[in-house]
Amino acid sequence: AARGIRDAWRDRYGFEMWDAGEIPGADLSNSLTESDQEPPMVLGGSSEDVSSDPGPVEGEEEFDPPPDVDSDSDSDAIPEIGGASADENAAPKQHNIDDVKSWRPAPKVGGKGDAKKSGSEGAVAPIVKPNFQPGERWGGIGLVLEARPLSKIKGEGSAEWGAVVEECLRMSPAAALGVFLPGDVLLSVDATPVLDTPIASIARLILGPLGSRVRLELRRGKATYKADVIRGAIGGQTVDPAEVLDASTTPPQKKSRRGGKQAWAERRRKARQADPVLRRRREGESYSPEQIAAAKVVLTDSSGFQTPHTSLQHALLVADGRDDHILLRRGVHIGRPNEVKGCVTIEAEDGAEPHEVVVASHFGVPAVICRDEEADVRFVGMTLATDGGGGYNRTVDPDRWVRCVRVDAGKVTLAQCVVTCQAGAGVVVDNEAHVDCWNTNISHCGGDGVAALGGGWAILHDSHASFNGIAGVYARGWGSAVKVEGCTISNNSWQGATCAHGGYVEVHNSWVEKNGMAGVCAFGEGSRLQVANADISLNQLGVAVELGGRGNVVRSRLVSNEEAGAFTSDQGSYISLETCQIEENLIGVVAEEEGEVFLEGCILRHNTFKQYSQLGQNLIRGSVPDARGLQVAPTPALDQGFGDDNPLEAEVH
């Protein structure tokens, strides 16, 4: 499986990579599943061409292979760095990383590397490991690494090359851990620095006895992190330790993608020209009706030309992004991430139920990714799902969140879909992107159902956000907003709809009920919520505003909540309640820690313990019928839409 992925990437993108868990010479063919044995669809031609080397690109440099080690030496002796033989009775000597670092790619004659230190003088033995027991089998972790130049990456000192994560293989220990992301730079393996170290030598460090632990240190951006991974069989295959430690089995160092962006663009252009689907489109050679009817995925471009495809991923690659339509037939199960761009509609065939057309991904990788600022993508009538991953935590960097639909730019519309993410958020919209959900069920997610960050917008119409691990909808950060209209937000573990740190939430004509903490809440200075014509019931708190947030509730029912219908706390926090029904809660209205509540024309009665509770004077003000003893004070003008600061003003009005 690892070899097939590597060859497919080499043919499509023009560079090669080594898997730290791949075993040189091991036969992986017996471990492939039926879906894995299908020939991969690549842009470079037919499936028979996948293993062919596309050849060097003009201007692209190559690595020189690491120096060979004399294979005639005693196989029982453990080689030492520097060429000296170890005493037969002495303890195994650990490698010296300074000697390993002395290896460098040989500079090209007449190139930029002439003035630099070459460091390739003298043979360097491979990194070795301690003795192993007879019959012992070793395994890896399934991490795919690629050697890249670090000249443009700051913070690596004088290092020239580094091992960069490309991906984690499916069903591997690295993927199951769910913390590695493409682009992470590997700094050390078991406290051994590996910058400027060949990939093959790093692989021998990572390989080890099955069930043993290896600690990796990686850098992501300016931060570093460590991860402990349990070694296991990759693709059901293990390796003989003697093969790992034998230098004669070391594969040559593969070339890196040093051709630059222009070389990559040229390679992609040539691949598109050679693609048989695009060739037939250019020549106007249509497919037969039988071929179209038999295909599980059918692409119809803006001119009406139809092409059959074996996967959604290939259809997206060949789509020109100008009002394309992709049809997914009943029974399709797409088990890989899909990056969308341009203007395209992806729709299930007529009559298919959402569970009959599934676009899924595994190990916490998003099923749908949108990074195109000009994108306008629509998904209709299907299930989007992501399983696995390393969990969900709001306090960490959002780039490390597990999510099913990731929208970093452009606009994505979900209509009549089901979205679920086992260990993370269902939909995450960021960087001023936009998501619309129409009649969509976002449920059973391990984190938030919908999360808007960094100025992103999410609007839900006639949808459900229920049974999620944290909140149904969540808006965080200035300019981030979520609008809910005609929806049901229920049975979420924490809050129904919440905003924090400057976020904005609107709830109109909706039902917010049976949430574990608050139905609707705002936390932090600048956070704002607006509720109109909503039924907020059977939550722990109906409406909660704390830490300087603001809330406005109009013509709504705050009924049968376990503790309070409306709650506010901390200086600068306030709730304005206008024409609301506040009944059958434990306490109707609570104000404490200098939080304020303004009431106008509300019905406040039949609450179990008391109608209102205020820790201080004049915290609850207004005019309320049937609330004896409530101090009446002038009511400030209600801030209906928060003025010009309303980020959804155009949508609301």
C-alpha positions as CSV (number, residue, x, y, z in Angstrom):
1,A,0.0,0.0,0.0
2,A,2.8,2.4,0.9
3,R,4.6,1.6,-2.4
4,G,1.4,2.2,-4.4
5,I,0.8,5.6,-2.7
6,R,4.4,6.6,-3.3
7,D,4.4,5.7,-7.0
8,A,1.0,7.5,-7.6
9,W,2.4,10.7,-6.0
10,R,5.6,10.4,-8.0
11,D,3.7,10.2,-11.3
12,R,1.2,12.9,-10.4
13,Y,3.2,15.5,-8.7
14,G,6.8,14.8,-9.8
15,F,8.5,14.0,-6.6
16,E,9.1,10.8,-4.6
17,M,8.9,10.1,-1.0
18,W,9.8,7.3,1.4
19,D,7.6,6.0,4.1
20,A,9.3,5.7,7.5
21,G,7.3,2.5,8.1
22,E,7.9,0.9,4.7
23,I,10.2,-2.1,4.6
24,P,12.6,-2.3,1.7
25,G,11.9,-5.5,-0.3
26,A,8.8,-6.5,1.6
27,D,5.9,-7.8,-0.4
28,L,2.8,-5.8,0.4
29,S,0.5,-7.2,-2.3
30,N,-1.2,-9.7,0.0
31,S,-2.3,-7.0,2.4
32,L,-4.2,-4.8,0.0
33,T,-7.9,-4.6,0.3
34,E,-10.2,-4.9,-2.7
35,S,-10.6,-1.1,-2.9
36,D,-6.9,-0.6,-2.6
37,Q,-6.2,-3.0,-5.6
38,E,-8.2,-0.8,-8.0
39,P,-5.8,1.0,-10.3
40,P,-5.4,4.6,-9.2
41,M,-6.7,7.3,-11.5
42,V,-4.0,9.8,-12.2
43,L,-3.7,12.8,-14.5
44,G,-0.6,11.6,-16.2
45,G,-2.4,8.9,-18.3
46,S,-4.0,5.5,-17.8
47,S,-3.6,3.4,-14.7
48,E,-0.9,1.3,-16.4
49,D,1.4,4.3,-16.3
50,V,1.3,4.9,-12.5
51,S,4.6,3.2,-11.8
52,S,6.5,4.9,-14.6
53,D,9.0,7.6,-13.7
54,P,8.0,10.9,-15.3
55,G,11.7,11.8,-15.7
56,P,13.5,14.8,-14.5
57,V,12.2,18.3,-15.1
58,E,14.5,20.9,-16.6
59,G,16.2,22.8,-13.7
60,E,15.5,20.1,-11.2
61,E,18.4,18.9,-9.0
62,E,18.8,15.4,-7.6
63,F,20.3,14.0,-4.5
64,D,23.4,11.9,-4.8
65,P,22.9,8.5,-3.1
66,P,24.5,8.1,0.3
67,P,27.8,6.3,0.2
68,D,27.6,2.5,0.2
69,V,29.0,0.5,3.1
70,D,31.1,-2.6,2.5
71,S,28.7,-5.5,2.7
72,D,31.6,-8.1,3.0
73,S,32.1,-7.2,6.7
74,D,31.0,-9.6,9.4
75,S,27.2,-9.5,9.5
76,D,27.1,-10.2,13.2
77,A,29.2,-7.2,14.0
78,I,27.4,-4.0,14.8
79,P,28.9,-1.2,12.6
80,E,30.1,1.9,14.3
81,I,29.9,5.4,12.9
82,G,33.3,6.3,11.4
83,G,34.2,2.8,10.2
84,A,35.9,1.3,13.4
85,S,34.7,-2.1,14.3
86,A,33.2,-2.7,17.7
87,D,34.7,-5.1,20.2
88,E,32.9,-8.4,20.0
89,N,32.3,-8.5,23.8
90,A,31.7,-4.8,24.2
91,A,28.3,-3.2,24.7
92,P,26.8,-1.9,21.5
93,K,27.9,1.6,20.8
94,Q,25.3,4.2,20.1
95,H,25.5,6.3,17.0
96,N,27.2,9.7,16.9
97,I,24.8,12.2,15.4
98,D,27.7,14.6,14.6
99,D,29.1,11.9,12.2
100,V,25.6,11.4,10.7
101,K,25.3,15.2,10.1
102,S,28.5,15.2,8.1
103,W,26.6,13.6,5.2
104,R,25.4,16.2,2.8
105,P,24.0,16.1,-0.8
106,A,27.0,16.5,-3.1
107,P,26.8,20.0,-4.7
108,K,26.4,20.2,-8.5
109,V,29.5,21.3,-10.3
110,G,29.2,24.9,-11.3
111,G,26.0,25.3,-9.2
112,K,25.1,27.3,-6.1
113,G,26.5,24.7,-3.8
114,D,30.2,25.1,-4.9
115,A,31.0,27.6,-2.3
116,K,29.2,25.6,0.5
117,K,30.7,22.8,2.5
118,S,30.1,19.5,0.8
119,G,30.5,17.3,3.8
120,S,30.4,14.2,1.7
121,E,34.0,13.2,2.1
122,G,34.4,9.7,3.6
123,A,31.9,6.9,3.9
124,V,29.3,7.2,6.7
125,A,27.8,4.0,8.1
126,P,24.0,3.9,8.6
127,I,22.5,4.8,11.9
128,V,22.3,1.6,13.9
129,K,20.2,0.2,16.7
130,P,21.1,-2.1,19.7
131,N,21.2,-5.9,19.3
132,F,18.0,-7.8,18.5
133,Q,16.8,-11.2,19.5
134,P,16.8,-14.1,17.0
135,G,13.4,-14.4,15.3
136,E,12.4,-10.9,16.4
137,R,10.2,-8.9,14.0
138,W,10.2,-5.1,13.6
139,G,7.6,-2.7,12.5
140,G,7.1,1.0,11.7
141,I,4.6,3.8,12.3
142,G,3.3,4.6,8.8
143,L,4.5,8.1,8.5
144,V,5.3,9.3,5.0
145,L,8.3,11.7,4.9
146,E,9.9,13.7,2.2
147,A,13.3,15.4,2.1
148,R,13.0,19.2,1.5
149,P,15.4,22.1,1.6
150,L,15.1,24.2,4.7
151,S,16.7,27.3,3.4
152,K,13.4,29.1,3.5
153,I,12.3,27.7,6.8
154,K,13.6,29.9,9.7
155,G,14.6,28.5,13.0
156,E,16.6,25.5,11.8
157,G,20.1,27.0,12.3
158,S,22.5,25.9,9.6
159,A,20.5,22.8,8.6
160,E,20.1,22.5,4.8
161,W,17.7,19.6,4.6
162,G,14.9,18.2,6.7
163,A,12.4,15.4,6.7
164,V,8.9,16.9,6.2
165,V,5.6,15.0,6.8
166,E,3.6,14.4,3.7
167,E,0.8,12.2,5.1
168,C,0.0,9.3,7.4
169,L,-0.9,5.9,5.8
170,R,-4.4,4.6,6.4
171,M,-4.8,2.1,9.3
172,S,-1.3,3.0,10.6
173,P,-0.2,3.9,14.2
174,A,0.7,7.4,13.1
175,A,-2.7,8.0,11.6
176,A,-4.5,6.5,14.6
177,L,-2.6,9.0,16.9
178,G,-4.1,11.9,14.8
179,V,-1.6,14.6,15.7
180,F,0.7,14.7,12.6
181,L,-0.1,17.2,9.8
182,P,1.4,17.7,6.4
183,G,4.3,20.2,6.5
184,D,5.5,19.3,10.0
185,V,9.3,19.1,10.2
186,L,10.8,16.1,12.0
187,L,13.5,17.4,14.4
188,S,14.5,14.3,16.4
189,V,13.7,10.6,16.9
190,D,14.1,9.3,20.5
191,A,16.1,12.5,21.3
192,T,18.4,12.0,18.3
193,P,18.5,15.1,16.0
194,V,17.7,14.1,12.4
195,L,18.1,17.4,10.4
196,D,20.4,17.0,7.5
197,T,20.0,13.2,7.8
198,P,19.0,10.9,4.8
199,I,15.5,9.6,4.9
200,A,16.7,6.0,4.8
201,S,18.7,6.6,7.9
202,I,15.7,8.2,9.7
203,A,13.6,5.2,8.7
204,R,16.1,2.8,10.5
205,L,15.8,5.0,13.6
206,I,12.0,4.8,13.5
207,L,11.7,1.1,12.8
208,G,11.9,-1.1,15.9
209,P,10.3,-4.1,17.8
210,L,6.6,-4.5,17.4
211,G,4.8,-2.8,20.3
212,S,7.7,-0.7,21.4
213,R,7.4,3.1,21.7
214,V,9.2,5.7,19.6
215,R,9.2,9.4,20.6
216,L,9.2,12.0,17.7
217,E,9.8,15.7,18.1
218,L,8.4,17.9,15.3
219,R,8.0,21.5,14.5
220,R,4.8,23.1,13.2
221,G,5.2,26.8,12.4
222,K,7.1,28.3,15.4
223,A,5.9,25.7,17.9
224,T,7.4,22.3,18.6
225,Y,5.6,19.2,20.0
226,K,6.5,15.7,20.9
227,A,4.5,12.5,20.1
228,D,4.9,8.9,21.4
229,V,3.9,6.3,18.8
230,I,3.6,2.6,19.3
231,R,5.3,0.7,16.4
232,G,3.2,-1.8,14.5
233,A,2.9,-3.8,11.3
234,I,2.4,-1.6,8.3
235,G,-0.1,-3.1,5.8
236,G,0.1,-6.3,7.8
237,Q,3.9,-6.7,7.1
238,T,6.8,-6.8,9.4
239,V,10.6,-6.9,8.8
240,D,13.6,-8.8,9.8
241,P,15.9,-6.5,11.8
242,A,18.9,-7.9,10.0
243,E,17.6,-6.4,6.8
244,V,17.1,-3.0,8.5
245,L,20.6,-2.9,9.9
246,D,22.3,-4.2,6.7
247,A,23.6,-1.3,4.7
248,S,23.4,-3.3,1.5
249,T,19.6,-3.1,1.6
250,T,19.6,0.7,2.0
251,P,17.7,2.2,-1.0
252,P,19.2,5.3,-2.7
253,Q,18.2,8.7,-1.5
254,K,15.3,9.9,-3.7
255,K,15.2,13.2,-5.4
256,S,13.4,16.1,-3.8
257,R,11.1,18.6,-5.4
258,R,13.8,21.2,-6.0
259,G,12.4,22.3,-9.4
260,G,10.4,25.1,-7.8
261,K,6.8,26.2,-8.5
262,Q,7.4,26.7,-12.2
263,A,8.6,23.1,-12.6
264,W,5.6,21.9,-10.7
265,A,3.2,24.0,-12.8
266,E,4.8,22.7,-16.0
267,R,4.5,19.1,-14.8
268,R,0.8,19.6,-13.9
269,R,0.2,21.2,-17.3
270,K,1.7,18.3,-19.1
271,A,-0.2,15.8,-17.0
272,R,-3.5,17.5,-17.8
273,Q,-2.6,17.4,-21.5
274,A,-2.0,13.7,-21.4
275,D,-5.1,12.8,-19.4
276,P,-7.4,10.7,-21.6
277,V,-10.6,12.3,-20.2
278,L,-9.4,15.8,-21.0
279,R,-8.1,14.6,-24.4
280,R,-11.5,13.3,-25.4
281,R,-13.1,16.5,-24.2
282,R,-10.8,18.6,-26.3
283,E,-11.4,16.4,-29.3
284,G,-15.1,16.2,-28.8
285,E,-15.1,12.4,-28.6
286,S,-18.1,11.7,-26.4
287,Y,-18.6,8.6,-24.2
288,S,-21.3,6.1,-25.0
289,P,-24.6,6.1,-23.0
290,E,-23.7,2.7,-21.6
291,Q,-20.4,4.1,-20.2
292,I,-22.2,7.0,-18.6
293,A,-24.9,4.8,-17.1
294,A,-22.4,2.3,-15.7
295,A,-20.2,5.0,-14.0
296,K,-20.6,5.7,-10.3
297,V,-19.4,9.3,-10.7
298,V,-20.4,11.4,-13.8
299,L,-19.0,14.9,-14.5
300,T,-21.0,17.3,-16.7
301,D,-19.1,20.4,-17.6
302,S,-20.5,23.8,-18.5
303,S,-20.7,22.8,-22.2
304,G,-22.8,19.7,-21.4
305,F,-20.0,17.2,-22.1
306,Q,-20.3,14.2,-19.8
307,T,-17.4,12.0,-18.6
308,P,-17.4,8.9,-16.4
309,H,-15.0,8.7,-13.4
310,T,-14.0,6.1,-10.9
311,S,-13.8,8.5,-8.0
312,L,-15.0,12.0,-6.9
313,Q,-11.3,13.0,-6.5
314,H,-10.5,12.5,-10.1
315,A,-13.7,14.2,-11.2
316,L,-12.7,17.3,-9.2
317,L,-9.2,17.2,-10.6
318,V,-10.3,17.3,-14.2
319,A,-13.2,19.7,-13.7
320,D,-12.6,23.2,-15.1
321,G,-14.5,24.9,-12.2
322,R,-17.0,26.8,-14.4
323,D,-20.4,25.7,-13.4
324,D,-19.6,21.9,-13.4
325,H,-22.0,19.3,-12.1
326,I,-20.9,16.0,-10.5
327,L,-23.5,13.2,-10.1
328,L,-22.9,10.6,-7.4
329,R,-25.0,7.5,-7.9
330,R,-26.7,5.4,-5.2
331,G,-24.3,3.2,-3.4
332,V,-21.2,5.3,-3.8
333,H,-18.8,5.4,-0.8
334,I,-15.9,7.8,-1.2
335,G,-13.3,7.0,1.4
336,R,-10.7,9.8,1.0
337,P,-10.5,13.6,1.4
338,N,-11.6,15.8,-1.4
339,E,-10.4,19.3,-2.1
340,V,-13.0,21.4,-4.0
341,K,-12.5,24.6,-5.9
342,G,-14.3,26.7,-8.6
343,C,-18.0,26.6,-9.2
344,V,-19.3,23.1,-8.9
345,T,-22.3,21.2,-7.7
346,I,-21.9,17.8,-6.3
347,E,-25.2,16.0,-6.0
348,A,-26.6,12.6,-5.2
349,E,-28.8,11.0,-7.9
350,D,-32.6,11.5,-7.7
351,G,-34.3,9.3,-5.1
352,A,-31.2,8.4,-3.2
353,E,-31.2,8.8,0.6
354,P,-28.3,10.6,2.2
355,H,-27.0,7.4,3.8
356,E,-26.8,5.8,0.3
357,V,-24.2,8.3,-1.0
358,V,-21.3,8.8,1.4
359,V,-18.3,11.0,1.1
360,A,-16.1,10.0,4.1
361,S,-12.5,10.2,5.3
362,H,-10.6,8.5,8.1
363,F,-8.2,9.2,11.0
364,G,-9.4,12.8,11.5
365,V,-8.7,14.0,7.9
366,P,-11.4,16.3,6.6
367,A,-13.7,14.8,4.1
368,V,-14.1,18.1,2.3
369,I,-11.5,20.9,2.1
370,C,-12.1,24.3,0.4
371,R,-9.2,26.8,0.1
372,D,-10.2,28.6,-3.1
373,E,-11.3,32.2,-2.5
374,E,-13.4,32.1,-5.7
375,A,-15.0,28.8,-4.8
376,D,-18.8,28.4,-4.9
377,V,-19.4,24.7,-4.1
378,R,-22.7,23.0,-3.4
379,F,-23.2,19.5,-1.9
380,V,-26.7,18.1,-2.2
381,G,-28.4,15.0,-0.7
382,M,-25.4,13.0,0.8
383,T,-23.6,12.1,4.0
384,L,-20.3,13.8,4.8
385,A,-18.4,11.9,7.5
386,T,-15.0,11.8,9.2
387,D,-14.0,9.1,11.7
388,G,-11.0,8.8,14.0
389,G,-8.6,11.5,15.0
390,G,-6.9,12.7,18.2
391,G,-9.9,14.4,19.8
392,Y,-11.2,18.0,20.0
393,N,-10.1,20.9,22.2
394,R,-11.1,24.5,21.7
395,T,-8.0,25.8,23.5
396,V,-5.5,24.5,21.0
397,D,-4.6,25.9,17.6
398,P,-7.6,25.4,15.3
399,D,-5.3,24.0,12.6
400,R,-5.0,21.0,14.8
401,W,-8.8,20.5,15.1
402,V,-10.4,17.4,13.7
403,R,-13.2,18.4,11.4
404,C,-15.4,16.9,8.6
405,V,-15.9,20.0,6.4
406,R,-13.0,22.5,6.4
407,V,-13.8,25.8,4.7
408,D,-10.8,28.3,4.8
409,A,-11.9,30.4,1.8
410,G,-14.8,30.8,-0.6
411,K,-18.4,29.6,-0.1
412,V,-19.7,26.1,0.5
413,T,-23.4,25.2,0.6
414,L,-24.8,22.0,2.2
415,A,-28.3,21.1,1.2
416,Q,-30.3,18.1,2.5
417,C,-27.0,16.6,3.8
418,V,-26.0,14.7,6.9
419,V,-22.7,15.8,8.5
420,T,-20.9,13.9,11.3
421,C,-17.4,13.9,12.7
422,Q,-16.6,11.2,15.3
423,A,-13.9,13.1,17.2
424,G,-14.2,16.8,16.1
425,A,-16.3,19.5,14.6
426,G,-18.8,18.9,11.8
427,V,-18.2,22.1,9.9
428,V,-15.4,24.7,10.6
429,V,-15.5,27.9,8.6
430,D,-12.5,30.3,8.9
431,N,-10.7,33.2,7.3
432,E,-13.9,35.1,6.3
433,A,-15.2,32.2,4.4
434,H,-18.9,31.4,4.2
435,V,-21.0,28.3,4.7
436,D,-24.8,27.9,4.1
437,C,-26.7,24.9,5.5
438,W,-30.2,24.2,4.2
439,N,-32.2,21.3,5.7
440,T,-29.0,19.7,6.9
441,N,-28.5,17.5,9.9
442,I,-25.2,18.2,11.7
443,S,-25.2,15.7,14.6
444,H,-23.2,13.2,16.6
445,C,-20.0,15.2,16.3
446,G,-17.3,14.8,19.0
447,G,-16.9,18.6,19.2
448,D,-19.0,21.5,18.0
449,G,-21.5,21.0,15.2
450,V,-20.7,24.2,13.4
451,A,-17.8,26.5,14.4
452,A,-17.1,29.9,12.8
453,L,-13.6,31.3,13.5
454,G,-11.4,34.2,12.2
455,G,-14.2,36.2,10.6
456,G,-16.0,33.2,9.1
457,W,-19.8,33.1,8.6
458,A,-22.2,30.2,8.9
459,I,-25.9,30.4,8.3
460,L,-28.3,27.5,9.1
461,H,-31.8,27.3,7.6
462,D,-34.3,24.6,8.6
463,S,-31.5,22.5,9.9
464,H,-30.6,20.4,13.0
465,A,-27.6,20.8,15.2
466,S,-28.1,18.1,17.8
467,F,-26.3,15.4,19.9
468,N,-22.9,17.1,19.5
469,G,-20.1,16.7,22.1
470,I,-19.8,20.4,22.9
471,A,-22.1,23.0,21.3
472,G,-24.5,22.9,18.4
473,V,-23.2,26.1,16.9
474,Y,-20.2,28.2,18.0
475,A,-18.8,31.6,16.9
476,R,-15.4,32.8,18.2
477,G,-13.4,35.9,17.4
478,W,-14.2,39.3,16.0
479,G,-16.2,39.2,12.8
480,S,-17.1,35.5,13.3
481,A,-20.9,34.9,13.2
482,V,-23.5,32.2,13.1
483,K,-27.1,32.7,12.2
484,V,-29.7,30.1,13.0
485,E,-33.2,30.4,11.5
486,G,-36.0,27.8,11.7
487,C,-33.7,25.2,13.2
488,T,-33.7,22.8,16.1
489,I,-30.7,22.9,18.4
490,S,-31.0,20.2,21.1
491,N,-29.3,17.5,23.2
492,N,-25.8,19.0,22.9
493,S,-23.5,18.2,25.8
494,W,-22.6,21.8,26.6
495,Q,-24.4,24.7,24.9
496,G,-26.9,25.0,22.2
497,A,-25.7,28.2,20.5
498,T,-22.7,30.1,22.0
499,C,-20.4,33.0,21.1
500,A,-17.1,33.9,22.7
501,H,-14.3,36.5,22.4
502,G,-16.1,38.8,20.1
503,G,-18.2,36.3,18.2
504,Y,-21.9,36.9,17.2
505,V,-24.8,34.5,17.3
506,E,-28.4,35.1,16.0
507,V,-31.2,32.6,16.8
508,H,-34.6,33.3,15.0
509,N,-37.7,31.2,15.0
510,S,-35.9,28.2,16.4
511,W,-36.2,25.6,19.1
512,V,-33.3,25.4,21.6
513,E,-33.9,22.6,24.1
514,K,-32.4,19.9,26.3
515,N,-28.8,21.2,26.1
516,G,-26.5,20.2,29.0
517,M,-25.5,23.7,30.1
518,A,-27.0,26.9,28.5
519,G,-29.4,27.1,25.6
520,V,-28.0,30.3,24.2
521,C,-24.9,32.1,25.8
522,A,-22.3,34.8,25.2
523,F,-18.9,34.7,26.9
524,G,-16.3,37.5,26.9
525,E,-16.1,41.2,26.1
526,G,-17.5,42.0,22.7
527,S,-19.5,38.7,22.4
528,R,-23.1,39.4,21.3
529,L,-26.2,37.3,20.9
530,Q,-29.6,38.1,19.6
531,V,-32.7,35.9,20.0
532,A,-36.1,36.4,18.5
533,N,-39.2,34.2,18.4
534,A,-37.4,31.3,19.9
535,D,-38.5,28.5,22.3
536,I,-35.7,28.0,24.9
537,S,-36.6,25.2,27.2
538,L,-35.4,22.2,29.3
539,N,-31.8,23.5,29.4
540,Q,-29.7,24.0,32.5
541,L,-29.8,27.8,31.8
542,G,-32.1,29.3,29.2
543,V,-30.0,32.4,28.3
544,A,-26.6,33.1,29.9
545,V,-24.3,36.1,29.4
546,E,-21.0,36.4,31.3
547,L,-17.6,38.1,31.3
548,G,-18.7,41.2,29.6
549,G,-20.9,39.8,26.9
550,R,-24.2,41.3,25.7
551,G,-27.6,39.7,24.9
552,N,-30.9,40.8,23.5
553,V,-33.9,38.5,23.6
554,V,-37.2,39.5,22.0
555,R,-40.6,37.7,21.9
556,S,-39.3,34.4,23.2
557,R,-40.2,31.6,25.7
558,L,-37.7,30.8,28.5
559,V,-39.6,28.0,30.0
560,S,-38.8,24.9,32.2
561,N,-35.1,25.4,32.5
562,E,-33.4,23.5,35.4
563,E,-31.8,26.5,37.1
564,A,-32.7,29.9,35.5
565,G,-34.5,31.3,32.6
566,A,-32.0,34.1,32.2
567,F,-28.6,34.5,33.9
568,T,-26.0,37.2,33.8
569,S,-22.8,37.6,35.7
570,D,-19.7,39.9,35.8
571,Q,-19.3,43.6,35.3
572,G,-20.2,44.8,31.8
573,S,-22.5,41.8,31.1
574,Y,-26.2,42.5,30.4
575,I,-29.3,41.0,29.0
576,S,-32.3,42.9,27.7
577,L,-35.5,40.9,27.7
578,E,-38.5,42.3,25.8
579,T,-42.0,40.7,25.7
580,C,-40.7,37.4,26.8
581,Q,-42.4,34.6,28.7
582,I,-40.3,33.4,31.7
583,E,-42.1,30.6,33.5
584,E,-41.6,27.3,35.3
585,N,-37.9,27.7,35.8
586,L,-36.2,27.1,39.1
587,I,-35.5,30.9,39.2
588,G,-36.9,33.2,36.6
589,V,-34.1,35.8,36.3
590,V,-30.6,35.9,38.0
591,A,-28.1,38.7,38.1
592,E,-24.9,38.6,40.1
593,E,-21.3,39.9,40.2
594,E,-22.5,43.2,38.8
595,G,-24.2,41.7,35.8
596,E,-27.4,43.5,34.7
597,V,-30.8,42.5,33.3
598,F,-33.3,44.9,31.7
599,L,-36.9,43.7,31.4
600,E,-39.7,45.2,29.4
601,G,-43.2,43.8,29.0
602,C,-42.2,40.3,30.1
603,I,-44.3,37.7,31.9
604,L,-42.3,36.5,34.9
605,R,-44.3,34.0,37.0
606,H,-44.8,30.4,38.2
607,N,-41.0,29.9,38.7
608,T,-40.3,27.2,41.4
609,F,-38.0,28.9,43.8
610,K,-38.4,32.6,43.1
611,Q,-39.2,35.0,40.3
612,Y,-35.9,36.8,40.3
613,S,-32.6,36.9,42.3
614,Q,-30.1,39.8,42.4
615,L,-26.9,40.0,44.4
616,G,-26.8,43.8,44.6
617,Q,-29.0,46.8,44.0
618,N,-30.6,47.8,40.7
619,L,-29.1,44.8,38.8
620,I,-32.5,43.8,37.6
621,R,-34.5,46.8,36.3
622,G,-37.6,47.4,34.3
623,S,-41.4,47.0,34.3
624,V,-42.7,43.5,34.8
625,P,-46.4,42.5,35.6
626,D,-47.0,40.2,38.5
627,A,-43.5,40.5,39.8
628,R,-44.1,42.0,43.3
629,G,-41.2,43.7,44.9
630,L,-39.2,44.2,41.7
631,Q,-37.5,47.6,41.8
632,V,-38.7,49.7,38.9
633,A,-36.1,51.9,37.2
634,P,-36.0,53.6,33.8
635,T,-35.3,51.0,31.1
636,P,-32.6,51.9,28.6
637,A,-33.3,51.8,24.9
638,L,-33.1,48.2,23.8
639,D,-30.3,47.5,21.4
640,Q,-32.1,45.5,18.8
641,G,-29.4,44.9,16.2
642,F,-26.3,46.2,18.0
643,G,-26.1,49.1,15.5
644,D,-23.5,49.2,12.8
645,D,-21.5,46.5,14.6
646,N,-23.8,43.7,13.5
647,P,-21.7,41.5,11.2
648,L,-24.8,39.9,9.7
649,E,-26.7,43.1,9.1
650,A,-27.0,42.6,5.4
651,E,-28.3,39.0,6.0
652,V,-30.7,40.0,8.7
653,H,-32.3,43.0,7.0
